[in-house]
Each structure stands twice: as C-alpha cells, then as structure tokens.
C-alpha cells in the first residue's frame, strides 16, 4: 500500500515525460485453470479483454499479456460469465504518468486502499536487468521500501478479505505508522468452543511484515492485557505497549486494513484449520 498519493503525484509530475491522465477501470475476472483473464472497462466507454500470466513474487514481476479490444461489452461480459464464471470485480481509479518507458500508476482501489505501481514496458528479454534497475531507482525516488511491496495482485487480496469475512468478524482494528493491532472473532465455530479459540488478537509489524498472535490474559473497561503487551483505550485511539515501546494507534475500518496484514491473518487461520 502507498498511503500518500499526493506525494507520489508531486514526484511523478517532476519526472514525467508524458501524462496519460485519469482512468476509471472496472476489471471483471473470470475463472481460469492457469494465468488470469479479465475484462477491463475504461471510463465507461471502451473495454479490453486481457489474458495474462505473471510471475508473482516480492519484487519485480514479469508479466506476459495480450490486449484484445472489445466492442460489444455487455454481451462479451455475459458470455464469459456463462462460459467460465466470474470470480471477482475490482473497481479502481487510476492516474497514469509515463517516465520514459515506465508507466507509473497511482491507484485508488475500492474497498482495498491506495497503491503505487511501476510497470516497465519492454519487448527484448535481454533488457530485463536494465529495466529492473530503472524500477529499483524509482522505488528509491518515491520512498518505497522492500517491506512495502505486495507479492500478489489486487484480486488475491480480495480473496483474503472475503475469506476472513466468511469465517470471522473484526471487533477492533487500530493502526499506526509501524504497527497494526486487531481482534478477530471466529464466527464459523461451534457455540461451545473456548474463548481463546473464538477470539484472536494480533499485532503486525509493518516494517518486518511479521504477525504476532497475542496471548490474552485479562481485561478492564478500557484496557486489554496480554502476555506480550498491553492495550489502553483512549477515545477512538489506543496506546499499545509492546516490547518496551509505546505505539499511538488510531481506529481504522476493517476494510482499510493493510492487504499484507490480511494475508498474514489468512495464513494463520488456514494453518489452524489444517
């Protein structure tokens, strides 16, 4: 995620060699055995069918794709849904800058957050290392660290969110510059399970992308105590004391929680269910 798109916009304006502008993109993804297939509607006026394959990892991802113009949008969408099945729809507002052959995308994704994406477009595979260096330099310029990088696409983080919503609800969620703290209540378990199986508190180190399950010990009206930490409520915010450090955290909506945090919590619950 990239919280300050206005900062990114200022930097992009200084470096741009061309400006594409604002795009409202609605991507409808269809079921596939391999790779991905999406119908992209742009500004409600044009559409493209885009099959692609991407090497997902934390860092530069190679993407092989084709762009097929679509004229009969609604008919094609209905046919693809009938033939393959729709799995998710991603609605985003994207602002596009060009810095030489690198597309810089400032994305606002509905129900997911704000993001910054660099896309180096090239045809000669021998240029791969050179293009990766370009992107690495842009990361430094835009103050993007390795820990900020997502290793999946937007669609995957919607899957994580939907999975968590299907088996739990978020009772509390707080976030600061370095830390996320949240409580999940499992809704998919029998009524007679123990409280420690029903309620789960987590602390997430954003710099290290590390999830810590907090062991609950006691609670008061405005306090929660854990084996590893303590949490003190202060109006809409909390003071979270962890490893001898006090974090001032603000209340956030569950839908606004970091995708990396949702991915880590999903992995935790999936391991429990094995």
Residue pairs with C-beta under 8 A, 6 or more apart in sequence:
1 113
1 114
1 115
1 148
1 150
1 258
1 259
1 260
2 8
2 114
2 115
2 116
2 142
2 144
2 148
3 114
5 95
5 106
5 108
5 114
5 116
7 143
8 104
8 106
8 116
8 142
9 95
9 106
11 141
11 142
12 97
12 99
12 104
12 106
13 97
15 97
15 99
15 141
16 97
16 98
16 99
16 104
17 98
17 99
17 100
18 97
18 98
19 96
19 97
19 98
20 96
20 97
20 98
20 103
21 95
21 96
22 93
22 94
22 95
23 42
23 43
23 93
23 94
23 95
23 96
24 42
24 43
24 44
24 92
24 93
24 94
25 40
25 41
25 42
25 91
25 92
25 93
25 94
26 40
26 41
26 89
26 90
26 91
26 92
27 38
27 39
27 40
27 41
27 89
27 90
27 91
27 92
28 38
28 39
28 41
28 77
28 80
28 81
28 86
28 89
29 36
29 37
29 38
29 86
29 87
29 88
29 89
29 90
29 155
30 37
30 38
30 39
30 80
30 81
30 84
30 85
30 86
30 87
31 84
31 85
31 86
31 87
32 84
34 53
35 51
35 52
35 53
35 54
36 51
36 52
36 53
36 54
36 153
36 155
37 49
37 50
37 51
37 52
37 80
37 84
38 49
38 50
38 52
39 47
39 48
39 49
39 50
39 70
39 73
39 76
39 77
39 80
40 47
40 48
40 49
40 50
41 47
41 73
42 48
46 69
47 69
47 70
47 71
47 73
47 76
48 67
48 68
48 69
48 70
49 68
49 70
49 76
49 80
50 65
50 66
50 67
50 68
51 65
51 66
51 68
52 63
52 64
52 65
52 66
53 63
53 64
53 65
54 61
54 62
54 63
54 64
54 153
55 61
55 62
55 63
56 151
56 152
56 153
57 151
58 146
58 149
58 150
58 151
59 146
59 149
59 151
60 131
60 132
60 135
62 128
70 76
80 86
87 155
88 155
88 158
88 159
88 162
90 109
90 110
90 112
90 154
90 155
90 158
91 109
91 110
92 107
92 108
92 109
92 110
92 154
93 107
93 108
94 105
94 106
94 107
94 108
95 105
95 106
96 103
96 104
96 105
96 106
97 103
97 104
97 106
98 104
99 138
100 134
101 120
101 121
101 122
101 131
102 118
102 119
102 120
102 121
102 131
102 134
102 135
102 138
103 117
103 118
103 119
103 120
103 121
104 116
104 117
104 118
104 119
104 138
105 115
105 116
105 117
105 118
105 119
106 114
106 116
107 114
107 115
107 116
107 117
108 114
109 115
109 154
111 158
111 161
111 255
112 154
112 157
112 158
112 161
112 255
112 259
113 256
113 258
113 259
115 150
115 154
116 142
116 144
118 135
118 138
118 139
120 131
120 132
120 134
120 135
122 128
122 131
138 144
139 145
145 207
147 206
147 207
147 208
147 209
150 157
150 259
150 260
152 259
152 263
156 263
157 259
157 262
157 263
160 259
160 262
160 263
160 265
160 266
161 255
161 262
163 266
164 170
164 184
164 262
164 265
164 266
164 269
166 188
167 186
167 187
167 188
167 269
168 184
168 185
168 186
168 187
168 188
168 200
168 269
169 184
169 185
169 187
170 182
170 183
170 184
170 185
170 254
170 257
171 183
171 184
171 185
171 199
172 181
172 182
172 183
172 251
173 180
173 181
173 182
173 183
173 251
173 252
173 253
173 254
173 257
174 180
174 181
174 182
174 237
174 238
174 240
174 249
174 250
174 251
174 252
175 181
175 249
175 250
175 252
175 257
175 258
176 240
176 247
176 248
176 249
176 250
177 206
178 205
178 206
178 207
178 247
179 203
179 204
179 205
179 206
179 240
179 242
179 247
179 249
180 202
180 203
180 204
180 206
180 249
180 257
180 258
180 261
181 201
181 202
181 203
181 204
181 214
181 231
181 238
181 240
181 249
182 201
182 202
182 204
182 254
182 257
182 261
182 265
183 199
183 200
183 201
183 202
184 199
184 200
184 201
184 202
184 265
185 198
185 199
185 200
186 193
186 197
186 198
186 199
186 200
189 197
189 198
195 216
196 216
199 216
200 213
200 268
201 213
201 214
201 216
201 224
201 226
202 211
202 212
202 213
202 214
202 261
202 264
202 265
202 268
203 211
203 212
203 214
203 228
203 229
203 240
203 242
204 210
204 211
204 212
204 258
204 260
204 261
204 264
205 212
206 258
206 260
206 261
209 260
209 264
210 264
211 261
211 264
211 265
211 267
211 268
212 228
213 268
214 226
214 227
214 228
214 229
215 226
215 227
215 228
216 224
216 225
216 226
217 225
217 226
217 227
218 224
218 225
219 225
222 232
222 233
222 234
223 230
223 231
223 232
223 233
224 230
224 231
225 231
228 242
228 243
229 240
229 241
229 242
229 243
230 240
230 241
231 238
231 239
231 240
231 241
232 238
232 239
232 240
232 241
236 250
236 251
237 248
237 249
237 250
237 251
238 248
238 249
238 251
239 246
239 247
239 248
239 249
240 246
240 247
240 248
240 249
241 247
